Amino acid sequence: MDNPSKFYNITHGYLTFEQAFLQILSFIQKDVKASYLLSIGTDSHVHQKETKFMTAIHLHRVGKGAWGCVRPYIARRAIRSLHEKISLETALSQEVAMLFSNERLETIQNLLIPHLEQGADFRFEIHLDIGQKGATKDFIQEMTGRITAMGFDAKIKPDAYAAFCYANRYTK
């Protein structure tokens, strides 16, 4: 997994963002009466000579499964500063979130709007690998502020599973 312009899905292999977006639409079209949570989150792992970042796109059909993919980014040095690492994780999540233009988000919403009375719902969140416990608590206001300034909802641990759980699987 070493192609930063591509997203990786375990079933479909490498995808462009447009292909990943089409997979998201296909997943939603299979159950347009469901509630969906689309989340973006990045996690990282410092190795001896590099730092490996994975940004996840995770679409949760609440109570009924999920679809996801990850985009790798390798910094060719070990990033030891926690602030720098968390800041870069946040920036990578912001970058992927911006790929979901208003037009693309409206496309998703338009699939679900006719089914609102049957339970259809859609939320979009950015998940940050920070929380109230541990050293990252000092960064909560700064990083969540960066996300909310973009007009997106920011979630931290324990609600930030796209970052600390899904993306984390691919950073080792």
C-alpha positions as CSV (number, residue, x, y, z in Angstrom):
1,M,0.0,0.0,0.0
2,D,2.3,2.8,-1.2
3,N,0.3,4.9,-3.6
4,P,-0.9,8.1,-1.9
5,S,-3.2,9.2,-4.8
6,K,-5.2,5.9,-4.5
7,F,-7.5,4.5,-1.9
8,Y,-7.3,0.8,-0.9
9,N,-10.3,-1.4,-0.3
10,I,-9.7,-5.0,0.7
11,T,-12.3,-6.3,-1.8
12,H,-11.8,-3.9,-4.7
13,G,-8.0,-3.2,-4.4
14,Y,-6.8,0.3,-5.4
15,L,-9.4,2.9,-6.3
16,T,-9.3,6.5,-7.4
17,F,-11.4,8.8,-5.3
18,E,-14.0,8.8,-8.0
19,Q,-14.2,5.0,-8.0
20,A,-14.4,5.0,-4.2
21,F,-17.2,7.5,-4.3
22,L,-19.1,5.3,-6.8
23,Q,-18.7,2.4,-4.4
24,I,-20.1,4.6,-1.6
25,L,-23.2,5.4,-3.8
26,S,-23.6,1.7,-4.7
27,F,-23.5,0.7,-1.0
28,I,-26.1,3.3,-0.2
29,Q,-28.3,2.3,-3.1
30,K,-28.6,-1.2,-1.7
31,D,-30.6,0.2,1.3
32,V,-31.8,3.7,0.8
33,K,-34.0,3.5,3.9
34,A,-31.1,3.1,6.3
35,S,-29.2,5.6,8.5
36,Y,-25.6,6.3,7.3
37,L,-22.6,7.8,9.0
38,L,-19.8,8.8,6.6
39,S,-16.6,9.4,8.6
40,I,-13.1,10.4,7.7
41,G,-10.2,9.7,10.0
42,T,-6.4,9.4,10.0
43,D,-4.1,7.4,12.2
44,S,-0.3,7.0,12.1
45,H,2.5,4.8,13.4
46,V,6.1,5.9,13.8
47,H,8.5,3.4,12.4
48,Q,12.3,3.6,12.7
49,K,12.9,5.6,9.5
50,E,9.4,6.7,8.5
51,T,6.0,7.6,9.7
52,K,3.1,5.7,8.1
53,F,-0.3,7.5,7.9
54,M,-3.6,6.0,6.8
55,T,-6.6,8.1,6.1
56,A,-9.9,6.2,6.2
57,I,-13.2,6.8,4.5
58,H,-15.7,4.7,6.5
59,L,-19.4,4.5,5.6
60,H,-21.4,2.9,8.3
61,R,-24.9,1.6,7.5
62,V,-25.9,1.9,11.2
63,G,-26.6,-1.5,12.5
64,K,-26.2,-3.1,9.1
65,G,-22.6,-3.2,8.1
66,A,-20.1,-0.8,6.6
67,W,-17.9,-0.1,3.6
68,G,-14.5,1.5,3.8
69,C,-11.2,2.3,2.2
70,V,-7.9,3.8,3.2
71,R,-5.4,6.2,1.6
72,P,-1.7,5.7,2.6
73,Y,0.8,8.5,3.1
74,I,4.4,7.9,4.1
75,A,6.5,10.6,5.7
76,R,10.1,9.5,5.0
77,R,11.2,10.3,8.6
78,A,10.2,9.3,12.1
79,I,8.0,12.1,13.4
80,R,8.7,12.2,17.1
81,S,6.7,15.4,17.9
82,L,3.2,14.4,19.0
83,H,1.8,17.8,18.0
84,E,3.3,17.6,14.5
85,K,2.0,14.0,14.1
86,I,-1.5,14.9,15.2
87,S,-1.5,18.1,13.2
88,L,-0.5,16.1,10.1
89,E,-3.2,13.5,10.8
90,T,-5.8,16.2,11.0
91,A,-4.5,17.9,7.8
92,L,-4.7,14.5,5.9
93,S,-8.3,14.0,7.1
94,Q,-9.2,17.6,6.0
95,E,-7.7,16.9,2.6
96,V,-9.8,13.8,2.1
97,A,-12.9,15.5,3.5
98,M,-12.6,18.3,0.9
99,L,-12.9,15.7,-1.8
100,F,-16.5,15.3,-0.7
101,S,-17.6,18.5,-2.4
102,N,-21.1,20.0,-1.7
103,E,-22.2,18.4,-5.0
104,R,-21.0,15.0,-4.0
105,L,-22.7,15.3,-0.5
106,E,-25.9,16.4,-2.2
107,T,-25.8,13.4,-4.5
108,I,-25.7,11.2,-1.4
109,Q,-28.5,13.1,0.3
110,N,-30.7,13.0,-2.8
111,L,-30.6,9.2,-2.7
112,L,-31.9,9.3,0.8
113,I,-34.3,12.3,0.9
114,P,-37.3,10.4,-0.6
115,H,-36.9,7.8,2.2
116,L,-36.7,10.0,5.3
117,E,-40.0,8.9,6.7
118,Q,-38.8,5.3,6.5
119,G,-35.7,6.0,8.6
120,A,-33.2,7.2,6.0
121,D,-30.5,9.5,7.5
122,F,-27.1,10.8,6.6
123,R,-24.3,12.3,8.7
124,F,-20.8,13.3,7.8
125,E,-18.0,13.5,10.5
126,I,-14.3,13.9,10.8
127,H,-12.8,11.6,13.4
128,L,-9.6,12.7,15.2
129,D,-7.2,10.4,16.9
130,I,-7.3,12.5,20.1
131,G,-9.1,12.2,23.4
132,Q,-9.6,13.5,26.9
133,K,-7.1,11.0,28.3
134,G,-3.4,11.0,27.6
135,A,-1.1,13.5,26.0
136,T,-3.4,14.3,23.0
137,K,-5.9,16.1,25.3
138,D,-3.9,19.3,24.9
139,F,-4.7,19.3,21.2
140,I,-8.5,18.9,21.3
141,Q,-9.4,22.6,21.0
142,E,-6.9,23.3,18.2
143,M,-7.7,20.2,16.1
144,T,-11.5,20.2,16.5
145,G,-11.4,24.0,15.7
146,R,-9.7,23.3,12.4
147,I,-12.5,20.8,11.5
148,T,-15.4,22.9,12.7
149,A,-14.0,25.9,10.8
150,M,-14.5,23.9,7.6
151,G,-18.2,23.4,8.6
152,F,-17.8,19.7,9.5
153,D,-18.5,17.8,12.7
154,A,-15.4,16.8,14.6
155,K,-15.4,13.7,16.8
156,I,-12.7,12.6,19.3
157,K,-12.2,9.4,21.2
158,P,-14.1,7.3,22.1
159,D,-16.4,8.4,19.2
160,A,-13.6,8.7,16.6
161,Y,-13.5,5.0,15.5
162,A,-12.7,5.8,11.8
163,A,-9.3,7.0,13.1
164,F,-8.3,5.0,16.1
165,C,-9.9,1.7,15.0
166,Y,-10.4,1.4,11.3
167,A,-7.4,3.4,10.0
168,N,-5.2,2.1,12.8
169,R,-5.5,-1.5,11.4
170,Y,-3.5,-0.4,8.3
171,T,-0.7,1.7,10.0
172,K,1.5,-1.1,11.4
